[in-house]
Amino acid sequence: MNFVILDLEWNPSYSKKLKGFINEIIEFGAIKVNSDLEIIDTFSALVRPQIGKKLNEKITTLTHITDEDVEDGCTYTHALSGFRKFLGDSVLMTWGITDIYVLMENTKYFLQDDRLSFIDNYTNLQDYCEDMLIQKNIKNNEKSAGKQMGLTTATELLEISLDNISHHRALDDSIIAYECFKNLYSYPILLSHIQKFNDEFYRKLTFKNTILCDLNNPLIDKKEMYFTCPCGYRAKRKKTWKFSCKSFIAPFACKHCGNTFMGRIQFKLKYDGVHIIKKIFKPINKENTDTQKVTAEK
């Protein structure tokens, strides 16, 4: 089994056809590794922009890719065709799913088809590495805070040297992702992260997360609308719920310790069901300032 780790660079371009912006791909970079995790091939292609006439200054500063660099680049269709051959029947890997979204977005724009039919199997390398770091008990503050782990954070946690490797160039970033993958490789666990790129995967990928804002929505479990005081006792809600900043908010008071606080609860509908996020903030008692924010997610 071979693995292809892909990274893309793109430029925000305004499309008159879409009457909005699109992340136009300007560079493909990928490496292919075998089952022994040896690099056996690489793929790199600069793509000549066809939507935006000029690269965004921030993109040039970040990637060091200039307008002159992409002038001689190939078209997106040609670059995609080359990558498709390079991928073959390998398992595609990307750091997070953003690159997959952008690949679908560009394919739909230039080829009128957002289905990436040439991909058979896919792994979100970011999710895999996060899970492996947790199993190895390697501290990850971003994960514990509910944030996705960046590639730089992963290399720091794994103490991977990035000498002679440039950030934010597609091929170099794919190599950095490979170093993380190699350091955390476990074939049995990896198998559970390999997904079939089928209809169900597309439905999950394109599902639009929704914030539930109506208390009468049958998807909202009102039994979850409670808060436990930091002292450990259940608090009592003092006023009716108000919807603000995508969450339901209400004041609470604890009869046991006298503490009062605001409780915030959010119901987010995702592909796999309703996710609940609770937060406690603005405690009045000074002794509870160390519990200013308590988060619980189901």
Secondary structure, 3 states (H helix, E strand, C coil): CCEEEEEEEEEEEEECCCCEEEEEEEEEEEEEECCCCCEEEEEEEEECCCCCCCCCHHHHHHHCCCHHHHHCCECHHHHHHHHHHHHCCCEEEECCCHHHHHHHHHHHHHHCCCCCCCCCEEEEHHHHHHHHHHHCCCCCHHHHCCCCCCHHHHHHHCCCCCCCCCCCCHHHHHHHHHHHHHHCCCHHHHHHHCEECCHHHHHHHHCCCEECCCCCCCCCCHHHCCCECCCCCECEECCCCEEECCEEEEEEECCCCCCEEEEEEEEEEECCEEEEEEEEECCCCHHHHHHCCEEEEC
